[in-house]
Amino acid sequence: MSESTSTEQTTSHPEVTRYMPPPGLDAALEAVPLVRAAKMPAKIGYLTNYSFHIWYQIVIELLKRRGGQYRAEIVVRDAELSVERQIEQARKLVNEVDVLIVTPAATEGLEEILKIAAAADTPVVVEANPIEGMATMVAICDYDAGYDMGVWIGRNVKAADGPLRILDVGLPTLRPCLIRSEGFVEGVRSIQSDAVVVASINGEATPSIARKIAHETLQKTGDVDVIFAMDDETGQGAYQGYVDAGFDPETVTIAGFGLAGTHEKDWLLEKKALKVSAAMFPEYVGLRCIDGAVRMFNGESVPVRDVIPTIPMTVELLEIYYSKKDGVWTPNLNAIGAIPTKSECTKV
């Protein structure tokens, strides 16, 4: 079967940053060997949580392209952060595909999808957010990535006066985001034990919301030295809120998560507010999800936690893992895959 993709239409989102795949993306994928398998899935379903986000635009594009290398059709359904919708989508899709890939729409309540898939004898690859009883999950170690970035901040960022002051911009409905924040603060305090979190806010994975709430919060708390964000886009929003509140943009450090899109990499390259971001390599995530789906379809053994590499990315490291070819950032997937990973995450 030739590569094709069908995507259920979703409501438009006002803050979509469109992903423009680099011209060298297919060549980057071809440099990573395919899974040797006796049979290939003809159709793979992907149940995503919110496809508008730049991270998931990239994951979907990589699912399509890696799936195309196996001649598999990719069918995408977007839950738009609704548990009920995602369960219903699974119920409709499970008998149409050979394997399901699921990014859970919430931390709890998605166990029903595994039951539905088991009844249909359809293997499931989980991405990012664990579901109790899952066979395998493709994800970074969120707490550890946060902790490592906190250590970097603790060593490299000092307050002008008094203890380091931190604004935490999270997404408390998803456990991976919660433990990113937890790990980050504990990492900072491993170096600067008196560091203070002045507030933890919910940016709702939306830059305009992060901007508004950060503005309102900082007017009450006063200046901060560091803004930690569970993803780079809400970090950008919170940074604008910081500027809106009248504080000096030259004195704050942004510590982001993801480093997914072009803007984030360009921002890091400027050597201004964004000093470090926990690179999560969505291109590699999409590749590993498809490879895992092929392995499961063939009944091969897969790890319960398929750990994706991540590092505190700085401008000095950026071009090792992303080359700027013809003005476009292109992933070096083999270099990414060579980053050491833990066999077990500290917290899940």
QUIPE-V38191 format. One record per backbone hydrogen bond with DSSP energy under -1.0 kcal/mol. CO is the residue of the C=O (numbers start at 1). NH is the residue of the N-H. E is the energy in kcal/mol with one decimal. If there is no record, write none. Layout:
# QUIPE-V38191
<<CO/NH/E> <CO/NH/E>>
This chain:
# QUIPE-V38191
<<4/74/-2.2> <6/76/-2.7> <13/16/-1.1> <22/25/-2.0> <24/28/-2.1> <25/29/-2.1> <26/30/-2.6> <27/31/-1.0> <29/32/-1.9> <42/73/-2.7> <43/98/-3.0> <44/75/-2.5> <45/101/-2.7> <46/77/-2.7> <47/103/-3.1> <48/79/-2.5> <49/81/-2.5> <53/57/-2.1> <54/58/-2.0> <55/59/-2.1> <56/60/-2.6> <57/61/-2.1> <58/62/-2.4> <59/63/-2.6> <60/64/-2.4> <61/65/-2.3> <62/66/-3.1> <63/67/-2.5> <64/68/-2.1> <65/69/-1.2> <67/72/-2.8> <68/71/-1.1> <73/44/-3.1> <74/6/-1.5> <75/46/-3.3> <76/8/-2.1> <77/48/-2.8> <79/82/-1.4> <82/86/-2.1> <83/87/-2.3> <84/88/-2.1> <85/89/-2.5> <86/90/-2.2> <87/91/-2.2> <88/92/-1.8> <89/93/-2.3> <90/94/-2.5> <93/96/-2.4> <99/45/-2.8> <100/125/-2.8> <101/47/-2.9> <102/127/-3.0> <110/113/-1.4> <111/115/-1.5> <112/116/-2.6> <113/117/-2.6> <114/118/-2.3> <115/119/-2.2> <116/120/-1.2> <117/122/-2.9> <118/121/-1.1> <123/100/-2.7> <125/102/-2.8> <126/138/-2.8> <127/129/-2.1> <131/134/-2.0> <136/126/-2.2> <137/306/-3.0> <138/128/-2.3> <139/308/-2.2> <140/142/-1.0> <141/145/-2.7> <142/146/-2.4> <143/147/-2.8> <144/148/-2.8> <145/149/-1.9> <146/150/-2.3> <147/151/-2.4> <148/152/-1.8> <149/153/-2.4> <150/154/-2.9> <151/155/-1.9> <152/156/-1.8> <153/157/-2.6> <164/196/-3.3> <165/225/-2.2> <165/226/-2.1> <166/198/-2.2> <167/228/-2.7> <168/201/-3.0> <169/230/-2.2> <170/203/-2.2> <171/174/-2.0> <173/107/-1.2> <174/178/-1.6> <175/179/-2.5> <176/180/-1.3> <177/181/-1.8> <178/182/-2.2> <179/183/-2.5> <180/184/-2.5> <181/185/-2.4> <182/186/-2.1> <183/187/-2.4> <184/188/-2.6> <185/189/-2.5> <188/191/-1.6> <188/192/-3.3> <192/195/-1.9> <196/166/-2.8> <199/168/-2.6> <201/170/-3.1> <203/206/-2.0> <206/210/-2.5> <207/211/-2.6> <208/212/-2.2> <209/213/-2.7> <210/214/-2.4> <211/215/-2.2> <212/216/-2.4> <213/217/-2.8> <214/218/-3.0> <215/219/-1.6> <217/220/-1.0> <217/221/-2.4> <218/222/-2.3> <225/253/-2.3> <226/167/-2.5> <227/255/-2.7> <228/169/-3.2> <231/235/-1.5> <232/236/-2.1> <233/237/-1.8> <234/238/-2.8> <235/239/-2.2> <236/240/-1.9> <237/241/-2.0> <238/242/-2.1> <239/243/-2.2> <240/244/-2.8> <241/245/-1.7> <242/247/-1.7> <243/246/-1.8> <248/251/-1.8> <253/227/-2.6> <254/275/-1.5> <254/276/-1.2> <255/229/-2.3> <256/278/-2.2> <257/232/-1.7> <258/280/-2.0> <261/265/-1.3> <262/266/-2.6> <263/267/-2.6> <264/268/-2.3> <265/269/-2.1> <268/271/-1.4> <273/254/-2.9> <273/275/-1.0> <276/256/-2.0> <277/279/-1.2> <277/313/-3.2> <278/258/-3.0> <281/285/-1.8> <282/286/-2.5> <283/287/-1.8> <284/288/-2.6> <285/289/-2.4> <286/290/-1.9> <287/291/-2.6> <288/292/-2.5> <289/293/-2.1> <290/294/-2.3> <291/295/-2.1> <292/296/-2.6> <293/297/-2.3> <294/298/-1.3> <295/300/-2.7> <296/299/-1.6> <304/137/-1.3> <305/307/-1.2> <306/139/-1.8> <311/279/-2.2> <311/313/-1.2> <313/277/-1.6> <314/317/-1.2> <314/318/-1.5> <317/320/-1.9> <318/321/-1.1> <318/322/-2.2> <321/332/-2.7> <323/325/-1.1> <323/330/-3.0> <325/328/-1.8> <328/325/-2.4> <330/323/-2.4> <332/336/-2.3> <333/337/-2.4> <336/339/-1.6>>
